[in-house]
């Protein structure tokens, strides 16, 4: 990728990067109850990895 990125492209990349973050930790007890231990990444809406899936940005 180019060293200098256009601001609009940076904005699109930033949005996609935020979509891949884990859900907040407090969503686990809210959804499943206190006893269940599940990784918060399971409730993330969009799962994407920089190696697996490329962006059309």
Backbone bond lengths (Angstrom), bond angles and torsions (degrees), N, CA, C in turn:
res aa  C-N    CA-C-N  psi(-1)  N-CA   C-N-CA  omega(-1)  CA-C   N-CA-C  phi
1 X - - - 1.447 - - 1.522 108.65 -
2 X 1.309 114.74 152.98 1.450 119.88 -177.98 1.527 111.39 -64.79
3 X 1.291 115.75 150.81 1.467 119.94 178.89 1.528 110.37 -68.44
4 X 1.332 115.78 -41.24 1.463 120.42 179.27 1.525 108.43 -96.86
5 X 1.332 116.84 119.16 1.462 120.86 -179.19 1.534 109.36 -105.22
6 X 1.317 115.13 139.52 1.457 120.61 177.58 1.526 109.03 -65.92
7 X 1.330 118.37 141.22 1.471 120.39 -177.00 1.527 114.28 -56.83
8 X 1.331 117.35 -35.76 1.464 119.18 -179.66 1.529 110.95 -68.65
9 X 1.341 116.84 -36.59 1.463 120.12 177.72 1.521 110.26 -68.76
10 X 1.344 116.73 -39.30 1.464 121.07 177.69 1.522 110.21 -60.11
11 X 1.334 115.75 -39.09 1.457 121.09 -179.59 1.533 110.50 -64.96
12 X 1.340 116.39 -41.62 1.469 120.20 179.10 1.526 110.73 -67.20
13 X 1.328 117.24 -41.78 1.465 121.15 179.04 1.521 111.12 -64.28
14 X 1.331 116.00 -38.68 1.461 120.68 179.92 1.521 110.81 -64.45
15 X 1.317 117.02 -39.52 1.470 121.00 178.84 1.525 109.78 -63.57
16 X 1.330 117.10 -44.74 1.464 121.06 -179.64 1.524 111.44 -66.30
17 X 1.328 116.73 -35.84 1.470 120.26 179.43 1.521 110.69 -65.98
18 X 1.329 117.47 -37.70 1.457 120.75 179.26 1.515 112.24 -70.11
19 X 1.332 117.66 -27.60 1.461 120.61 -178.26 1.532 111.50 -70.10
20 X 1.317 117.76 -21.23 1.460 119.62 -175.21 1.520 112.35 -92.85
21 X 1.329 118.21 1.11 1.457 120.16 -179.77 1.522 110.37 -71.16
22 X 1.333 116.07 156.39 1.455 120.19 176.86 1.517 110.24 -66.01
23 X 1.317 115.04 155.73 1.455 120.74 172.82 1.530 108.65 -68.68
24 X 1.327 119.28 159.12 1.462 120.79 178.32 1.529 111.40 -61.45
25 X 1.327 116.34 149.08 1.472 121.17 -175.30 1.525 112.40 -62.53
26 X 1.337 117.67 -28.09 1.464 119.89 -175.95 1.519 112.57 -75.89
27 X 1.340 118.33 -7.94 1.468 119.61 177.94 1.516 111.83 -72.33
28 X 1.347 117.61 -25.19 1.469 120.88 -178.14 1.527 111.11 -64.07
29 X 1.351 120.14 -56.47 1.471 117.74 178.35 1.524 113.10 -66.11
30 X 1.333 116.88 -27.61 1.463 119.49 179.98 1.531 110.64 -65.90
31 X 1.327 116.57 -40.29 1.464 120.48 -176.54 1.533 110.88 -83.66
32 X 1.343 117.23 -46.93 1.466 120.91 -169.38 1.524 114.67 -103.82
33 X 1.333 118.19 -12.75 1.470 120.01 -175.20 1.522 109.92 99.36
34 X 1.330 116.57 170.55 1.461 120.66 -171.68 1.520 114.31 -69.98
35 X 1.318 118.68 -32.88 1.465 121.04 -172.53 1.511 115.26 -77.97
36 X 1.306 118.14 -21.38 1.461 121.81 -172.50 1.520 110.16 -83.27
37 X 1.338 116.00 133.21 1.464 119.79 178.87 1.519 109.10 -114.02
38 X 1.315 114.87 107.28 1.465 121.46 -177.34 1.517 107.88 -132.64
39 X 1.306 116.67 145.99 1.454 121.45 -179.70 1.521 110.34 -70.04
40 X 1.347 118.23 132.61 1.462 119.75 -178.26 1.523 113.94 -64.18
41 X 1.330 117.94 -16.72 1.459 119.88 177.87 1.518 113.14 -64.75
42 X 1.337 116.48 -16.05 1.465 119.06 -179.88 1.518 112.84 -72.10
43 X 1.327 118.32 -19.91 1.462 119.20 178.47 1.516 112.54 -101.34
44 X 1.299 117.90 12.09 1.458 120.00 178.38 1.530 108.66 -75.28
45 X 1.312 116.09 132.03 1.468 120.32 -173.43 1.528 111.45 -65.31
46 X 1.329 117.37 -50.29 1.465 121.62 -175.74 1.514 107.89 -114.24
47 X 1.336 117.62 120.41 1.456 120.75 177.70 1.526 108.24 -109.13
48 X 1.314 116.01 121.45 1.450 120.48 -178.03 1.516 108.26 -147.20
49 X 1.309 116.43 144.95 1.444 121.72 178.16 1.517 108.97 -125.35
50 X 1.312 117.03 144.87 1.466 120.17 -175.71 1.520 112.56 -66.71
51 X 1.348 117.95 -22.11 1.456 119.48 177.04 1.528 111.47 -87.10
52 X 1.333 116.75 -43.84 1.469 121.27 -173.55 1.517 112.89 -72.05
53 X 1.328 117.36 -56.73 1.465 121.99 -169.63 1.518 110.03 -116.28
54 X 1.302 116.37 123.37 1.457 120.94 178.81 1.513 110.16 -89.36
55 X 1.323 116.20 153.37 1.457 122.84 -179.70 1.504 110.50 -93.41
56 X 1.298 115.54 152.35 1.464 120.89 172.47 1.528 107.11 -102.94
57 X 1.337 116.50 50.94 1.472 120.56 -175.77 1.516 110.46 -98.14
